Structures are given as C-alpha cells and as structure tokens.
Amino acid sequence: MPTDYTASQAMENPKTLFAGYRVPHPLEHNVEIKLQTEEGTTPLQVLQESITRLLELINDTRSQLDSQLENISGDVDMQSFTPSVLNQSHTPRFPGTSTPWY
C-alpha cells in the first residue's frame, strides 16, 4: 500500500480539487495535509470519508487474513508459531555484538 494512501483516497473523491501532504522534518512526528475541495464540501469531510474508506480496507484485509489463517490452522500449531522477528530484541545493536547502538 502506498504511503500516501489517504491523500490518494481523497483525490478519488469527486469533490476534491487538490490533495497532498508533506512531512516537514523526518525526526518529528508531524504531517501537514492540504485538501482543496469544491464549494459546499469541507476538507474535513473529505478527509473523514477517506479515513473511513481506508479503515474499511484494513478491516477487509484483516478479515481475509484471518480467514486464510483459519484454513491453515489445521496444518500448523498456531500456539507454537511465533515469527522469528517477535523473538528478537527490539534494542538496536551493532551487528554481531550485544552492544546497543546508544
């Protein structure tokens, strides 16, 4: 899924004239969104509709994933299945050492 999915969802709304975003600085968790809409529709309405469609897509994807996992659960013991990523420490370390980066 593209990182600008919500902006592209807003562009699909026929009442949207322009949709875009920018991240002013990569180390700050701020996003600036610009939406320009036709008269009679507010940018907030378009953004809310876009977020609603995105959440519907996420829920649909989750349902499909859950359904597929149920199909294979007979072949795999899901209680003992843990992806290797979950077993790793989340502390960044220098490769081949136990020394943290910080």
C-alpha positions in Angstrom: 0.0 0.0 0.0 1.5 3.4 -0.9 2.5 5.7 2.0 0.3 8.4 0.6 -2.8 6.2 0.5 -5.1 8.7 2.4 -4.1 11.5 0.1 -4.8 9.3 -3.0 -8.2 8.3 -1.4 -9.0 12.0 -1.1 -8.1 12.5 -4.7 -10.6 9.8 -5.7 -13.4 11.9 -4.1 -15.0 13.8 -7.0 -15.4 16.9 -4.7 -11.6 17.1 -4.2 -9.7 19.6 -6.3 -6.3 19.0 -4.8 -4.9 16.7 -2.1 -1.3 16.5 -0.8 0.8 16.2 2.2 4.4 16.8 3.4 6.5 15.8 6.4 8.4 19.0 7.4 11.1 17.1 9.2 11.7 13.3 9.3 12.6 13.3 13.0 9.4 15.0 14.1 6.1 13.2 14.0 4.2 15.9 12.2 2.4 15.7 8.9 0.9 18.7 7.0 -2.1 17.8 4.9 -3.6 20.1 2.2 -7.0 19.5 0.8 -8.8 21.8 -1.5 -12.4 20.9 -2.2 -15.3 22.2 -4.2 -17.7 24.7 -2.7 -20.2 23.0 -0.3 -17.7 20.4 0.9 -15.2 20.9 3.6 -11.7 19.4 3.6 -12.5 17.8 6.9 -15.5 15.9 5.3 -13.3 14.6 2.5 -10.5 13.6 5.0 -13.1 11.8 7.2 -14.5 9.9 4.2 -11.0 8.9 3.1 -10.1 7.6 6.5 -13.3 5.7 6.7 -12.6 4.0 3.4 -9.0 3.2 4.5 -10.3 1.6 7.7 -12.8 -0.4 5.7 -9.9 -1.6 3.5 -7.8 -2.5 6.6 -10.7 -4.4 8.2 -11.4 -6.3 4.9 -7.7 -7.2 4.6 -7.7 -8.4 8.3 -10.8 -10.5 7.7 -9.2 -12.1 4.6 -6.0 -12.8 6.6 -7.9 -14.3 9.5 -9.9 -16.5 7.1 -6.7 -17.8 5.4 -5.1 -18.4 8.8 -8.2 -20.5 9.9 -7.7 -22.5 6.7 -4.1 -23.4 7.5 -4.6 -23.7 11.3 -5.2 -27.5 11.0 -1.7 -27.9 9.4 0.1 -25.6 11.8 0.1 -25.4 15.6 -0.7 -21.7 15.9 0.1 -21.7 19.6 3.7 -22.6 19.0 4.0 -20.5 15.8 5.9 -17.3 16.6 7.7 -15.4 13.8 11.4 -15.0 14.4 11.0 -11.2 14.4 9.0 -11.4 17.7 11.8 -13.4 19.3 14.4 -10.7 18.7 15.2 -7.9 21.0 14.0 -4.6 19.7 17.0 -2.8 21.0 19.2 -1.7 18.1 22.6 -3.4 18.4 25.9 -3.4 16.4 26.0 -6.4 14.1 27.5 -9.5 15.7 27.6 -7.9 19.2 25.4 -7.4 22.2 26.4 -3.7 22.3 23.5 -1.4 21.9 23.8 1.5 19.4 23.2 4.1 22.0 
